[in-house]
């Protein structure tokens, strides 16, 4: 510190210098550390929601197969169906800074279709919101405000009881 033993206003000047330095340091810490950390936490929240939707979608399709014994989906895959079947909590995907939609990628096999993947789209209000988190997420950029996450669906089919003409198990 400065030696200001007998100078008038020296304590006030030292206080102003200390306050200015601490404010500058706070701004530097905010920009360099806290802001990226908050962006990372937002990305983790989105990734958690995506993983929950992926798991819920796979369970929804598995439940559909077990009820119909067919690989062609009988119900549409969307967030409302996942919530109504209690496969995902409402507060995990509703009321966020982003919107999530989910659907099947269908492959036609003649007279019937089967899903080959699950697409989960995350739409942000603007491109700035997407830019904050995109570096932390492993997704495909669909537009300046939308990311897509794809989960392939694998099949374990007992071909002895499978009818390829209908896509159903006997």
Order of alpha helices (4+ residues) and beta strands (2+ residues): alpha-alpha-alpha-alpha-beta-beta-alpha-beta-beta-beta-beta
